[in-house]
Amino acid sequence: MSRYLIKRFLYMIPMLFLVILFVYLIMSFTPGDPATNNLPLTTPQQVKDAYNERVGYTGTVAGRFFGYLKGLASGNVLSYTSGENIFTELGKRLPLTLRLGLLSFSIAALLGVGLGILSAVKQYSFLDSSLTVIAVLFASIPSFFIAGVLQLYFAVNRGLLPSFGMEAGWKSYILPVSTLVVTSIPVLSRMTRSAMLNALNQDYIRTARAKGCSEKRVIWKHALKNASFPIITLLLTGLASIIGGSVIIESIFTLPGIGTYLLTAINGKNTPVVMTCTLILSAVFMIAMVLMDVFFALIDPKVRARYQK
């Protein structure tokens, strides 16, 4: 297993390289430069050229890319806007994004999987039908619309919660977390329901019931364990998606996380910041995929035996 994990982490290196190369090419061949995007339109060209030279936007496309790789290897990548090390800024913003994502994921996973199991056990009941309708409804509504409705009602109309920033402490997390949770639960619950129904219709479930196993044991030990593969896949991809999706939520609620930093960098054509943020988000997703394989190996002895070869 350790050999497999080392191999997977080594595979991540060329994949991450291709990610930042692709992002760099997109940013390089879009119109504009840091001076044009950050300075007033009436700024003389000489001032723009001096600004670009000062922030490091000089040389060829290939030269700037290899300069970025050199800075990345040394841990000293400079921002075009501030001229400071990007990792210093990321160190301040990353904890907020991780807290927001992990808190939202924990609540969504608990409620989504729980409601999916309950819906499968109570198949075709009023509860199952109600959960299905609610899940389809909220899955059809985009997250920015839900965020706007929550802001309008709880912040503007009622004045109960802050609508932006982090000045209110833990209250500032309620609306962003609620938005991410509400948009994540429908997918988790529907996929969990489908996986559980598929497991509950298998022959070994009927055999367990015929042998006198209690319904709780049948559901939690036999059905849930064998339905856990698609659930774990969805949970870990959902975790990566929630952290990546916080880009939109952070911009709506004006939270000083990686998402706001990334969008500001895109608008200002701050290519090193865009590449570094994308690199971090891609690494989170790839690590989630590796963790998925680890969980599969822990659950299924056949999978574990294949990894040990």
C-alpha positions as CSV (number, residue, x, y, z in Angstrom):
1,M,0.0,0.0,0.0
2,S,2.8,2.4,0.8
3,R,4.4,1.7,-2.6
4,Y,1.1,2.5,-4.3
5,L,0.7,5.8,-2.3
6,I,4.2,6.9,-3.2
7,K,3.5,6.1,-6.8
8,R,0.3,8.1,-6.8
9,F,1.9,11.1,-5.2
10,L,4.7,11.0,-7.8
11,Y,2.0,10.9,-10.5
12,M,0.6,14.1,-9.1
13,I,3.8,16.1,-10.0
14,P,3.4,16.0,-13.8
15,M,-0.4,16.4,-13.5
16,L,0.0,19.6,-11.4
17,F,2.6,20.8,-13.9
18,L,0.2,20.4,-16.7
19,V,-2.5,22.2,-14.7
20,I,-0.4,25.3,-14.1
21,L,0.9,25.2,-17.7
22,F,-2.6,25.2,-19.0
23,V,-3.7,28.0,-16.7
24,Y,-0.6,30.0,-17.6
25,L,-1.2,29.7,-21.3
26,I,-4.8,30.8,-20.9
27,M,-3.8,33.9,-18.8
28,S,-0.9,34.7,-21.2
29,F,-3.0,34.7,-24.4
30,T,-5.9,36.7,-23.1
31,P,-5.8,40.4,-23.9
32,G,-4.2,42.9,-21.4
33,D,-1.3,43.0,-19.0
34,P,-1.0,43.9,-15.3
35,A,-0.5,47.7,-16.0
36,T,-3.6,47.9,-18.3
37,N,-5.7,46.0,-15.8
38,N,-4.6,47.9,-12.7
39,L,-3.8,51.4,-13.8
40,P,-6.3,54.1,-15.0
41,L,-7.1,54.0,-18.7
42,T,-5.5,57.4,-19.2
43,T,-2.1,56.3,-17.9
44,P,0.7,57.0,-20.4
45,Q,2.4,53.9,-22.1
46,Q,5.8,54.8,-20.5
47,V,4.3,54.5,-17.1
48,K,2.6,51.2,-18.0
49,D,5.9,49.8,-19.3
50,A,7.6,50.9,-16.1
51,Y,4.9,49.3,-14.0
52,N,5.1,46.0,-15.8
53,E,8.9,45.9,-15.5
54,R,8.6,46.7,-11.8
55,V,6.2,43.8,-11.0
56,G,8.2,41.3,-13.2
57,Y,5.9,41.2,-16.2
58,T,8.8,41.2,-18.7
59,G,10.5,38.9,-21.2
60,T,9.0,36.2,-23.3
61,V,6.0,34.0,-22.4
62,A,8.4,31.0,-21.9
63,G,10.8,33.1,-19.8
64,R,8.0,34.2,-17.4
65,F,6.8,30.7,-17.1
66,F,10.2,29.2,-16.2
67,G,10.7,32.2,-13.9
68,Y,7.5,31.3,-12.1
69,L,8.7,27.6,-11.7
70,K,12.0,28.8,-10.3
71,G,10.2,31.0,-7.8
72,L,7.8,28.1,-6.9
73,A,10.7,25.8,-6.2
74,S,12.3,28.3,-3.9
75,G,9.0,29.3,-2.3
76,N,9.3,32.9,-3.4
77,V,6.6,33.7,-6.0
78,L,5.9,37.4,-6.2
79,S,2.5,39.0,-6.9
80,Y,2.2,41.4,-9.8
81,T,0.0,43.7,-7.8
82,S,1.8,44.0,-4.4
83,G,5.3,42.7,-5.3
84,E,5.1,40.5,-2.1
85,N,5.5,36.7,-1.7
86,I,2.2,35.1,-2.6
87,F,2.7,32.3,-0.1
88,T,2.6,34.9,2.7
89,E,-0.8,36.1,1.6
90,L,-2.0,32.5,1.1
91,G,-0.9,31.7,4.6
92,K,-3.4,34.3,5.9
93,R,-6.3,33.2,3.6
94,L,-6.0,29.4,3.3
95,P,-7.1,28.7,6.9
96,L,-10.4,30.6,6.3
97,T,-11.1,28.7,3.1
98,L,-10.3,25.3,4.8
99,R,-12.5,26.1,7.8
100,L,-15.4,27.1,5.6
101,G,-15.0,24.1,3.4
102,L,-14.5,21.5,6.1
103,L,-17.3,22.8,8.3
104,S,-19.7,22.9,5.3
105,F,-18.6,19.4,4.2
106,S,-19.0,17.9,7.7
107,I,-22.6,19.2,8.1
108,A,-23.5,18.3,4.5
109,A,-22.1,14.8,4.8
110,L,-23.8,14.1,8.1
111,L,-27.2,15.3,6.9
112,G,-27.0,14.2,3.3
113,V,-25.9,10.6,4.0
114,G,-28.3,10.3,6.9
115,L,-31.3,11.6,4.8
116,G,-30.3,9.3,2.0
117,I,-30.2,6.2,4.2
118,L,-33.6,7.2,5.8
119,S,-35.1,7.7,2.4
120,A,-33.9,4.3,1.2
121,V,-35.2,2.5,4.3
122,K,-38.6,4.3,4.0
123,Q,-38.8,3.8,0.2
124,Y,-42.0,5.1,-1.5
125,S,-43.3,6.5,1.8
126,F,-44.5,10.1,2.3
127,L,-41.1,10.9,3.8
128,D,-39.2,9.5,0.8
129,S,-41.4,11.4,-1.6
130,S,-41.0,14.6,0.3
131,L,-37.2,14.3,0.5
132,T,-37.1,13.5,-3.2
133,V,-39.1,16.7,-4.1
134,I,-37.0,18.9,-1.8
135,A,-33.7,17.4,-3.1
136,V,-34.7,17.9,-6.8
137,L,-35.9,21.5,-6.0
138,F,-32.7,22.6,-4.2
139,A,-30.4,20.8,-6.7
140,S,-32.0,22.9,-9.5
141,I,-31.2,26.2,-7.8
142,P,-27.7,27.7,-8.3
143,S,-25.7,28.5,-5.2
144,F,-25.4,32.2,-5.9
145,F,-29.2,32.5,-5.9
146,I,-29.5,30.7,-2.6
147,A,-26.8,33.0,-1.2
148,G,-28.7,36.1,-2.4
149,V,-31.9,34.9,-0.8
150,L,-30.3,34.2,2.5
151,Q,-28.6,37.6,2.5
152,L,-31.8,39.4,1.7
153,Y,-33.8,37.7,4.4
154,F,-31.5,37.1,7.3
155,A,-29.2,40.1,6.8
156,V,-31.2,42.9,5.1
157,N,-34.7,42.2,6.2
158,R,-34.2,40.7,9.6
159,G,-30.8,42.0,10.5
160,L,-30.0,38.8,12.3
161,L,-26.7,37.9,10.6
162,P,-23.9,39.8,8.8
163,S,-24.1,39.8,5.0
164,F,-20.4,40.1,4.3
165,G,-16.9,40.1,5.9
166,M,-15.7,38.3,9.1
167,E,-16.1,41.1,11.6
168,A,-18.9,39.3,13.4
169,G,-16.9,36.2,14.4
170,W,-18.7,32.9,14.2
171,K,-21.9,34.5,13.0
172,S,-20.1,35.4,9.8
173,Y,-19.8,31.7,8.9
174,I,-23.6,30.9,9.2
175,L,-24.8,32.2,5.8
176,P,-21.8,31.0,3.7
177,V,-21.9,27.6,5.4
178,S,-25.6,27.3,5.0
179,T,-25.4,28.1,1.3
180,L,-22.8,25.4,0.7
181,V,-24.7,22.9,2.8
182,V,-28.0,23.5,1.2
183,T,-26.5,23.1,-2.3
184,S,-24.5,19.9,-1.3
185,I,-27.2,17.9,0.6
186,P,-29.5,17.1,-2.4
187,V,-26.7,15.3,-4.4
188,L,-25.4,13.5,-1.4
189,S,-28.8,12.3,-0.3
190,R,-29.9,11.1,-3.7
191,M,-26.7,9.2,-4.4
192,T,-26.8,7.6,-1.0
193,R,-30.4,6.6,-1.5
194,S,-29.6,5.0,-4.8
195,A,-26.5,3.1,-3.4
196,M,-28.5,1.9,-0.4
197,L,-31.5,0.7,-2.5
198,N,-29.1,-1.2,-4.8
199,A,-27.5,-2.9,-1.7
200,L,-30.8,-3.6,0.0
201,N,-32.0,-5.5,-3.1
202,Q,-29.1,-7.9,-3.2
203,D,-29.3,-11.6,-2.3
204,Y,-27.0,-11.4,0.7
205,I,-29.5,-8.9,2.4
206,R,-32.3,-11.4,1.9
207,T,-30.1,-14.1,3.3
208,A,-29.2,-12.0,6.4
209,R,-32.9,-11.3,7.1
210,A,-33.7,-15.0,6.6
211,K,-31.1,-15.9,9.2
212,G,-32.8,-13.6,11.7
213,C,-30.5,-10.5,11.7
214,S,-32.2,-7.5,13.1
215,E,-33.1,-4.7,10.7
216,K,-30.6,-2.3,12.3
217,R,-27.8,-4.8,11.7
218,V,-28.9,-5.5,8.1
219,I,-28.9,-1.7,7.4
220,W,-25.8,-0.5,9.2
221,K,-23.4,-3.5,8.9
222,H,-24.4,-5.3,5.7
223,A,-26.1,-2.7,3.4
224,L,-24.2,0.4,4.3
225,K,-20.8,-1.2,4.2
226,N,-21.4,-2.6,0.7
227,A,-23.0,0.7,-0.5
228,S,-20.1,2.7,0.9
229,F,-18.0,2.7,-2.3
230,P,-20.1,5.2,-4.3
231,I,-20.9,7.1,-1.1
232,I,-17.2,7.6,-0.3
233,T,-16.5,8.5,-3.9
234,L,-19.2,11.2,-3.7
235,L,-18.1,12.4,-0.3
236,L,-14.4,13.0,-1.2
237,T,-15.2,14.5,-4.6
238,G,-17.8,16.6,-2.8
239,L,-15.2,17.8,-0.3
240,A,-12.9,18.9,-3.1
241,S,-15.8,20.5,-4.9
242,I,-16.9,22.4,-1.8
243,I,-13.4,23.8,-1.2
244,G,-13.2,24.7,-4.8
245,G,-16.7,26.0,-4.9
246,S,-16.0,28.4,-2.1
247,V,-14.5,30.7,-4.7
248,I,-18.0,31.9,-5.6
249,I,-19.3,31.9,-2.0
250,E,-16.3,33.9,-0.8
251,S,-16.8,36.5,-3.5
252,I,-20.6,36.8,-2.7
253,F,-20.0,37.2,1.1
254,T,-16.7,39.2,0.6
255,L,-14.7,36.7,2.7
256,P,-10.9,37.1,2.7
257,G,-10.2,33.6,1.6
258,I,-8.5,32.0,-1.4
259,G,-11.6,32.4,-3.6
260,T,-11.7,36.2,-3.3
261,Y,-7.9,36.3,-3.8
262,L,-8.2,34.3,-7.0
263,L,-11.0,36.3,-8.5
264,T,-9.2,39.6,-7.8
265,A,-6.1,38.2,-9.4
266,I,-8.0,37.1,-12.5
267,N,-9.5,40.6,-12.9
268,G,-6.1,42.2,-12.5
269,K,-4.3,39.6,-14.7
270,N,-2.1,38.7,-11.7
271,T,-0.9,35.5,-13.4
272,P,1.3,34.1,-10.6
273,V,-1.5,34.4,-8.0
274,V,-4.0,32.6,-10.4
275,M,-1.5,29.8,-11.1
276,T,-0.7,29.3,-7.4
277,C,-4.3,29.3,-6.2
278,T,-5.2,26.9,-9.0
279,L,-2.3,24.7,-8.1
280,I,-3.5,24.5,-4.5
281,L,-7.1,23.7,-5.4
282,S,-5.9,21.1,-7.9
283,A,-3.7,19.5,-5.3
284,V,-6.6,19.3,-2.8
285,F,-8.7,17.5,-5.4
286,M,-5.9,15.0,-6.3
287,I,-5.3,14.3,-2.6
288,A,-9.0,13.6,-2.2
289,M,-8.7,11.0,-5.0
290,V,-5.8,9.3,-3.2
291,L,-7.7,9.3,0.1
292,M,-10.6,7.6,-1.8
293,D,-8.3,4.7,-2.8
294,V,-7.1,4.4,0.8
295,F,-10.6,4.2,2.1
296,F,-11.5,1.6,-0.5
297,A,-8.5,-0.5,0.5
298,L,-9.5,-0.3,4.2
299,I,-13.1,-1.4,3.5
300,D,-12.6,-4.1,0.8
301,P,-9.9,-6.8,1.3
302,K,-9.8,-7.5,-2.4
303,V,-8.9,-3.9,-3.2
304,R,-6.3,-4.0,-0.4
305,A,-4.7,-7.2,-1.8
306,R,-4.5,-5.6,-5.3
307,Y,-2.7,-2.6,-3.9
308,Q,-0.2,-4.8,-2.0
309,K,1.0,-6.5,-5.2
